[in-house]
Amino acid sequence: MKVRLEKIALWIKNKVLEAGAEGTVFGLSGGVDSSIVAVLCKKAFPHNILALIMPCHSHPQDMQDAIKVAEKFNIKYFVIDLSKVYDKLLEVVLQNVNKNYFIAEANIKSRLRMTTLYYYANLYNYLVVGTGNKSEILTGYFTKYGDGGVDIEPIGNLYKTEVYEAAKILGIPESIINKKPSAGLWVGQTDEQEMGMSYKELDRYLITGEGPSHVAERVQDMIKKSEHKRNIPPIPDF
């Protein structure tokens, strides 16, 4: 894994240079995935690197964890609180509807973060680096044009269980490795609760095709329904 991580860091550097860009910008959530990406980007570009910590009605501990990683690895960061922007946008869009759709509202948070990342990417001529892992990408466990709206996905070939191995090698704080994975779309939300299975169960099925019937059915359904997230929009062939 150590050699693989060094290769990923070099891959990041090459992709940025190939694009004619000068560095990397990424969202640092305080979770294990973004923490790994932060360290790998630091290896690729020790100076031209920017982490954006973007709370949006988030748990305060997440911001504290993100700052802990940025300071431990000497990574430049900005804290940009999107809560008021989110509230104002929601106030405007809800004027035209007579019901609330919780997931749609939560996904706005992810898309606001994407918009913010691309502002700074344009400002500094950086690439936006994604933090999605293979388990999430295969099952579509990300917001389309939100955290899925990035230029490169350096840990996109690492299953979630491999992410934990990588985190230990890179020296990510134990408190972050051990916290429950969350997309941070609402307070108290956890990935495993929302998916209805543990990442260990998910990865076992993705890698071997083995697992309880309810896991197999759930994963197959997630893969099928999220196919559109992994492809460019369809175009008529006539």
Secondary structure, 3 states (H helix, E strand, C coil): CHHHHHHHHHHHHHHHHHCCCCEEEEECCCCHHHHHHHHHHHHHCCCCEEEEECCCCCCHHHHHHHHHHHHHCCCCEEECCCHHHHHHHHHHHHHHCCCCCHHHHHHHHHHHHHHHHHHHHHHHCEEEECCCCHHHHHHCCCCCCCCCCCCECCCCCCCHHHHHHHHHHHCCCHHHHCCCCCCCCCCCCCHHHHHCCCHHHHHHHHHHCCCCHHHHHHHHHHHHHCHHHHCCCCCCCC
